Amino acid sequence: MSEPARARAVLSTEDFKLISQAVLFYLKAHEDSPESVKFSNLYHRLGSAAGR
């Protein structure tokens, strides 16, 4: 049996930066939204993922 092919990244580091900027833009525009906590957590996760 041959080994499975190595997994490839779906998103690049540049993609994480762009998504992070979009989430930050949303956060600034919707600061009082109840969902802003979820978006804030996503923003921080994206930042840590881009640094890998």
N, C-alpha and C positions, 0 to 999 in steps of 0.2 A: 504494500500500500504506500502510495506517495503522501507526503505531508501536505496539508492544506496551504494554499497561497497565503502569504503574509497580508494582514489587513492594511488597507491604505487609509490615510486620513481623509475625511470628507470635507473638513473645513481647514483653511490655511490660517496662519497667524494673522495675516492681513484681514481675513474674514472676521476673526474674533474682534479685532480692533474696530472694524466698521460696525458690527452689531453692537459692540459696547458703546460706541458713539451714539447710535440710534436709541439705545435704551436710556442713556444719559439725557438725551434731548427729550424723550418722553417723560422722564422723571422730573425734569425742570418744568415742563408744561403741566404736569398733573400731580404736583406735590401733595395736595390734600386728598387725593384719591385713596380709598381703602386698599387698593391693589398696589400702591406705591411701594409697600414693604416687599412684596414679591419681586417687583422689578428692581428694587435696590439690591436684594439678595442675588438676583440674576446678574446684575452689573458687576458685583464683586466676584462672583464665580467666573464670569467671562474674563475679568482682569487676571485672575490667578491662572486660568487656562492658557491665556495668551503668553504668559511668562514662561511656559514650559519649553 
